[in-house]
Amino acid sequence: MPSLPSLVALFALQLSLLGCNEAPEQLQDETITEIKTESLLLSQDDELKLKKLVAEYWKAVRVSASDNRQKLSVLNELVDDFLSNPNEGSLLAVKEQWLASYLSYQALATVAQFHQSMPNVYAEQRNIWLAIDPYPIAVGYIDDFGPYRGVGIVNDLLVEINESSVRSQHAITDPSEAILGYLPLGFLLWGDNISNAERVNDYKINDNQNTQRRRQLLEIVSTALANDIKVLEQWLSDTGQIDVLFYRLPVLAQIELIKRSSAAFAEHRILAVLQDEAQDDWRPNKIWPKVLSVQVKQLNENIELLKSANALPLAISVDAVANTEASPVLKDDVISKNQNAKLIESLERLIEEARN
C-alpha cells in the first residue's frame, strides 16, 4: 500500500497551487483526476476494503447527526416547558437532555476538525462548528459568574436579545466570546456553581429586566443550536456540502483526513483540557467525566478504523477513563494523577503518530 503522507503532500501542494481565494467547490476536475490516479497504486481488493471502511464510518457519522438533531428537538421542548414553569424538576429534565445531546454530539467531533486538517477544502464550514461547539468559552461574556455580577450579554442592556443580534455578537472579536452552542447553553442552564434552586430563581417569571433577558437568551440559544444541527445534518447527507467535498477525495486522502482530524480532536478537545493546570475551562457540575469517557471511546473507535486501514501502528491505543460522577474539572478526586498521566501519554503518542 502506498505511503499516506506522500499522497497528502501531493494533495496539499496541488491545493496551494489553486490559490487560497478559490472556493472549495471550484476545485478543477483535472486536479481531482490527477489525485485519484494515486489510488491506482492500490490493488483492487485493497481499494475496495478501504472504501468499505470509509463508507461504514461515514454512515455512522450521518446516523449520529440524525440522532443529535432528534435529541436537540426534545431539548427545545424541555426548555419551553422549563420557561413556562421554572421549577427544579423541569430544570433537571433539561439538564439531563442537554447531557444526552452533548454526548451524542461527540460522534461528530472528529468531522468538526476537518477544517483544521484540510483548511483549503473545508474553510467554509468553520463557522457552523464555531456556532455549535465553541471551546473554550469566556463565561463572563454570557452572564454572572463567581463574584462578578452584572456582566455579560444578559446584563448588557445595549445589546438586543434576538437571534440576529445574538448571532452578530457570537465570537465577535475572539472565538472564546461565545454565546451560541453547547457550552454557552450549558452555562445558561447550570450557572456558575450554584444550586438548582438558585438557578430556577434566576428564571422565575417577574418584572426584572435582566431575568427577562436571561429567559429570552436561553430560548434563542436553544433554538439556534437545534437549527444549526439541522443544517449540519443536511451538509452531511448525500450531495450536502461536507459530503460532496469528502467524496471528491480519493480513499487514501479520506483516511488521512480522518487520521489527522482524530489527532486534532485529541489535541484540541481532550489533551488541551487535561494539561490546563489552571482548569479554567467551564464544564457543568458532574458532567466532565462523562464527556471525557465518551470522547475517549469515540477516539478509540477512530483508532480501530485507522488500524484496519494500516494508517496507524497496531500498538496505538488510548487508555479508557472511568465514567464517574465528579466535579466539572480534573481534580485528584475525579481522575487520579496516574490515570491522567497515562491518558496524556497515550494521546501524545497518537498525535505524534498521526503527524508522521
C-alpha positions as CSV (number, residue, x, y, z in Angstrom):
1,M,0.0,0.0,0.0
2,P,1.5,3.5,-0.9
3,S,2.5,5.9,1.8
4,L,-0.4,8.1,3.1
5,P,1.8,11.1,3.8
6,S,3.2,11.1,0.3
7,L,-0.4,11.3,-1.1
8,V,-1.4,14.1,1.3
9,A,1.7,16.1,0.5
10,L,0.8,15.9,-3.2
11,F,-2.7,16.8,-2.4
12,A,-1.7,19.8,-0.3
13,L,0.7,21.1,-3.0
14,Q,-2.0,20.9,-5.6
15,L,-4.5,22.8,-3.4
16,S,-1.9,25.5,-2.7
17,L,-1.4,26.0,-6.4
18,L,-5.1,26.7,-6.9
19,G,-4.9,29.7,-4.6
20,C,-6.3,30.4,-1.2
21,N,-9.2,32.5,-2.5
22,E,-10.7,29.8,-4.7
23,A,-13.9,28.3,-3.3
24,P,-13.6,24.5,-2.5
25,E,-16.4,23.7,-4.8
26,Q,-14.4,25.2,-7.7
27,L,-11.6,22.6,-7.5
28,Q,-10.6,21.8,-11.0
29,D,-11.7,18.4,-12.3
30,E,-8.3,17.7,-13.7
31,T,-6.8,18.2,-10.3
32,I,-9.1,15.7,-8.7
33,T,-8.5,13.3,-11.5
34,E,-4.7,13.6,-11.0
35,I,-5.1,12.9,-7.3
36,K,-7.3,9.9,-8.0
37,T,-4.6,8.3,-10.1
38,E,-2.7,7.7,-6.8
39,S,-5.4,5.2,-5.9
40,L,-4.3,3.1,-8.9
41,L,-1.3,2.2,-6.8
42,L,-3.7,0.2,-4.6
43,S,-4.7,-3.3,-5.6
44,Q,-8.4,-3.6,-6.4
45,D,-9.0,-5.7,-3.2
46,D,-7.2,-3.1,-1.0
47,E,-9.1,-0.2,-2.5
48,L,-12.5,-1.9,-2.0
49,K,-11.6,-2.7,1.6
50,L,-10.7,0.9,2.3
51,K,-13.8,2.2,0.6
52,K,-15.9,-0.1,2.6
53,L,-14.3,1.1,5.9
54,V,-14.8,4.7,4.9
55,A,-18.4,4.1,3.9
56,E,-19.2,2.5,7.2
57,Y,-17.5,5.4,9.0
58,W,-19.4,8.0,7.1
59,K,-22.7,6.1,7.6
60,A,-22.1,6.2,11.3
61,V,-21.4,9.9,11.2
62,R,-24.7,10.5,9.3
63,V,-26.7,8.4,11.8
64,S,-25.1,10.4,14.7
65,A,-26.1,13.7,13.1
66,S,-29.7,12.5,12.8
67,D,-29.6,11.2,16.4
68,N,-28.2,14.5,17.6
69,R,-30.9,16.5,15.8
70,Q,-33.6,14.4,17.4
71,K,-32.2,14.9,20.8
72,L,-32.0,18.6,20.3
73,S,-35.6,18.7,19.2
74,V,-36.6,17.2,22.5
75,L,-34.2,19.6,24.3
76,N,-36.1,22.5,22.7
77,E,-39.4,21.2,24.0
78,L,-38.0,20.8,27.5
79,V,-36.5,24.3,27.5
80,D,-40.0,25.6,26.6
81,D,-41.5,23.6,29.4
82,F,-38.9,25.0,31.9
83,L,-39.5,28.6,30.9
84,S,-43.3,28.1,31.1
85,N,-43.0,26.8,34.6
86,P,-39.5,27.1,36.2
87,N,-39.0,24.5,38.9
88,E,-36.3,22.1,39.9
89,G,-37.9,19.2,38.2
90,S,-38.2,20.9,34.8
91,L,-34.6,22.2,35.2
92,L,-33.3,18.7,35.9
93,A,-35.1,17.4,32.8
94,V,-33.5,20.0,30.6
95,K,-30.0,19.3,32.1
96,E,-30.3,15.6,31.5
97,Q,-31.4,16.1,27.9
98,W,-28.6,18.6,27.4
99,L,-26.1,16.0,28.5
100,A,-27.6,13.3,26.3
101,S,-27.4,15.6,23.3
102,Y,-23.9,16.7,24.0
103,L,-22.7,13.1,24.5
104,S,-24.2,12.2,21.1
105,Y,-22.5,15.2,19.5
106,Q,-19.1,13.7,20.4
107,A,-19.5,11.3,17.5
108,L,-19.3,14.3,15.2
109,A,-16.4,15.9,16.9
110,T,-13.8,14.4,14.6
111,V,-15.6,15.7,11.5
112,A,-15.7,19.1,13.3
113,Q,-11.9,19.1,12.9
114,F,-11.9,18.7,9.1
115,H,-11.5,22.5,8.6
116,Q,-8.4,22.3,10.8
117,S,-6.9,19.3,9.0
118,M,-7.7,20.5,5.4
119,P,-8.4,24.2,5.6
120,N,-8.2,24.9,1.9
121,V,-11.1,22.5,1.3
122,Y,-13.3,22.9,4.4
123,A,-12.7,26.6,5.4
124,E,-16.3,27.5,4.5
125,Q,-17.6,25.0,7.1
126,R,-15.7,26.5,10.0
127,N,-18.4,28.9,11.2
128,I,-21.0,26.1,11.6
129,W,-18.8,24.3,14.0
130,L,-18.0,27.5,15.9
131,A,-21.7,28.1,16.3
132,I,-22.3,24.5,17.5
133,D,-19.5,23.8,19.9
134,P,-17.2,26.7,20.6
135,Y,-14.3,26.0,23.0
136,P,-13.0,27.3,25.3
137,I,-15.7,29.9,26.3
138,A,-15.4,33.1,28.4
139,V,-18.5,32.7,30.6
140,G,-18.3,36.3,31.7
141,Y,-19.3,37.2,28.1
142,I,-22.6,35.4,28.8
143,D,-23.8,36.1,32.4
144,D,-22.8,36.5,36.0
145,F,-20.1,34.2,37.3
146,G,-18.1,33.9,40.5
147,P,-18.0,37.3,42.3
148,Y,-18.8,39.2,39.1
149,R,-22.3,40.5,38.9
150,G,-24.0,42.5,36.2
151,V,-21.6,41.2,33.5
152,G,-22.2,39.5,30.1
153,I,-24.8,39.9,27.4
154,V,-27.6,39.0,29.8
155,N,-26.9,42.2,31.7
156,D,-25.7,44.5,28.9
157,L,-28.9,46.5,28.0
158,L,-27.2,47.9,24.9
159,V,-27.3,44.5,23.3
160,E,-30.7,43.5,21.9
161,I,-31.8,39.9,22.7
162,N,-33.0,38.5,19.4
163,E,-31.4,35.8,17.1
164,S,-29.9,38.2,14.7
165,S,-28.3,40.3,17.4
166,V,-27.1,37.2,19.3
167,R,-25.5,35.7,16.2
168,S,-23.8,39.0,15.4
169,Q,-22.3,39.1,18.9
170,H,-21.1,35.5,18.9
171,A,-17.3,35.3,18.8
172,I,-17.3,38.9,17.7
173,T,-13.6,39.6,18.5
174,D,-12.4,36.2,19.7
175,P,-13.8,32.6,19.5
176,S,-14.0,32.4,23.3
177,E,-16.5,35.2,23.2
178,A,-19.1,32.6,22.6
179,I,-22.9,33.0,23.1
180,L,-24.1,30.2,20.8
181,G,-23.6,26.5,21.0
182,Y,-23.5,23.6,23.6
183,L,-21.3,25.1,26.3
184,P,-22.9,28.5,26.4
185,L,-26.3,26.8,26.5
186,G,-25.0,24.6,29.3
187,F,-23.8,27.6,31.3
188,L,-27.2,29.3,30.9
189,L,-28.7,26.1,32.5
190,W,-26.2,25.5,35.2
191,G,-24.9,28.9,36.1
192,D,-21.6,29.1,37.9
193,N,-21.5,26.7,40.8
194,I,-25.0,27.4,42.1
195,S,-27.7,25.1,43.3
196,N,-30.7,24.1,41.2
197,A,-33.0,26.1,43.4
198,E,-30.9,29.2,42.8
199,R,-30.8,28.7,39.1
200,V,-34.6,28.2,39.0
201,N,-35.0,31.5,40.8
202,D,-32.9,33.2,38.1
203,Y,-35.6,32.2,35.6
204,K,-38.7,32.9,37.6
205,I,-41.2,35.0,35.6
206,N,-41.1,38.5,37.1
207,D,-40.6,42.2,36.1
208,N,-36.8,42.1,36.4
209,Q,-35.4,43.2,33.0
210,N,-32.3,41.1,33.4
211,T,-34.3,38.0,34.2
212,Q,-36.4,38.6,31.2
213,R,-33.3,38.9,29.0
214,R,-31.9,35.6,30.5
215,R,-35.1,33.8,29.7
216,Q,-35.1,35.2,26.1
217,L,-31.4,34.3,25.6
218,L,-31.9,30.7,26.8
219,E,-34.7,30.2,24.3
220,I,-32.8,31.8,21.5
221,V,-29.6,29.8,22.1
222,S,-31.5,26.5,22.4
223,T,-33.4,27.2,19.2
224,A,-30.3,28.4,17.3
225,L,-28.4,25.2,18.3
226,A,-31.2,23.0,17.0
227,N,-31.4,24.9,13.7
228,D,-27.6,24.7,13.2
229,I,-27.6,21.0,13.8
230,K,-30.4,20.7,11.2
231,V,-28.1,22.5,8.7
232,L,-25.2,20.3,9.6
233,E,-27.3,17.1,9.1
234,Q,-28.1,18.4,5.6
235,W,-24.5,19.1,4.9
236,L,-23.5,15.6,5.8
237,S,-26.3,14.0,3.8
238,D,-26.0,12.9,0.1
239,T,-25.0,15.9,-2.0
240,G,-24.5,18.1,1.1
241,Q,-21.5,20.4,1.3
242,I,-19.4,18.3,3.6
243,D,-20.4,15.0,2.0
244,V,-19.6,16.2,-1.5
245,L,-16.2,17.5,-0.5
246,F,-15.4,14.4,1.4
247,Y,-16.2,12.0,-1.5
248,R,-14.3,14.1,-4.0
249,L,-11.2,12.9,-2.2
250,P,-9.5,9.6,-3.1
251,V,-9.9,7.0,-0.5
252,L,-6.4,7.3,0.8
253,A,-6.9,11.0,1.3
254,Q,-10.2,10.4,3.1
255,I,-8.4,8.1,5.5
256,E,-5.6,10.6,6.0
257,L,-8.2,13.3,6.7
258,I,-9.8,11.1,9.4
259,K,-6.4,10.3,10.9
260,R,-5.3,14.0,11.1
261,S,-8.8,15.1,12.3
262,S,-8.7,12.4,15.0
263,A,-5.4,13.8,16.2
264,A,-6.7,17.3,16.1
265,F,-9.7,16.2,18.2
266,A,-7.4,14.5,20.7
267,E,-5.1,17.5,20.9
268,H,-7.6,20.4,21.0
269,R,-10.6,19.0,22.7
270,I,-9.1,16.4,25.1
271,L,-5.4,16.9,25.7
272,A,-5.7,20.7,26.0
273,V,-8.1,20.4,28.9
274,L,-6.1,17.7,30.6
275,Q,-3.0,19.8,30.5
276,D,-4.6,23.0,31.6
277,E,-3.3,23.3,35.1
278,A,-5.4,26.4,35.8
279,Q,-8.5,24.4,35.0
280,D,-10.4,27.5,34.0
281,D,-12.4,25.6,31.3
282,W,-16.0,25.7,32.4
283,R,-17.9,22.4,32.5
284,P,-21.2,21.8,34.2
285,N,-21.1,20.1,37.5
286,K,-20.9,16.3,37.4
287,I,-20.6,16.3,33.6
288,W,-17.0,16.4,32.6
289,P,-16.0,12.8,33.4
290,K,-19.0,11.5,31.4
291,V,-18.0,13.7,28.4
292,L,-14.3,12.6,28.7
293,S,-15.3,8.9,28.7
294,V,-17.4,9.3,25.6
295,Q,-14.6,11.3,23.9
296,V,-12.1,8.6,24.6
297,K,-14.5,5.9,23.4
298,Q,-15.0,7.8,20.2
299,L,-11.3,8.2,19.7
300,N,-10.7,4.5,20.2
301,E,-13.3,3.7,17.5
302,N,-11.4,6.0,15.1
303,I,-8.1,4.4,16.0
304,E,-9.6,0.9,15.2
305,L,-10.7,2.1,11.8
306,L,-7.2,3.6,11.1
307,K,-5.5,0.4,12.2
308,S,-7.7,-1.6,9.9
309,A,-6.6,0.8,7.1
310,N,-2.9,0.3,8.1
311,A,-2.8,4.1,8.7
312,L,-1.6,3.7,12.4
313,P,0.7,1.3,14.1
314,L,-1.2,-1.6,15.7
315,A,0.2,-0.8,19.1
316,I,-1.6,2.6,19.3
317,S,-4.4,2.8,21.9
318,V,-5.9,5.3,24.2
319,D,-6.5,4.2,27.8
320,A,-10.1,4.2,29.0
321,V,-11.3,6.6,31.6
322,A,-13.7,5.7,34.4
323,N,-17.1,7.2,33.9
324,T,-17.7,8.6,37.4
325,E,-19.8,11.3,39.0
326,A,-17.5,14.1,40.0
327,S,-16.7,17.8,39.8
328,P,-16.5,19.7,36.5
329,V,-12.7,20.0,36.4
330,L,-10.0,17.4,36.6
331,K,-9.0,17.4,40.3
332,D,-7.4,14.5,42.1
333,D,-10.8,13.2,43.3
334,V,-12.1,13.0,39.7
335,I,-9.3,11.2,37.8
336,S,-6.2,10.1,39.6
337,K,-2.8,11.5,38.6
338,N,-1.8,8.1,37.4
339,Q,-4.9,7.8,35.1
340,N,-4.3,11.4,34.0
341,A,-0.7,10.8,33.1
342,K,-1.4,7.6,31.3
343,L,-4.1,9.2,29.2
344,I,-1.9,12.2,28.4
345,E,0.9,9.9,27.3
346,S,-1.3,7.8,25.0
347,L,-2.9,11.0,23.5
348,E,0.5,12.5,22.8
349,R,1.7,9.3,21.1
350,L,-1.4,9.2,18.9
351,I,-0.9,12.9,17.9
352,E,2.8,12.2,17.1
353,E,2.0,9.1,15.0
354,A,-0.8,10.9,13.1
355,R,1.5,13.7,12.1
356,N,4.3,11.3,10.8
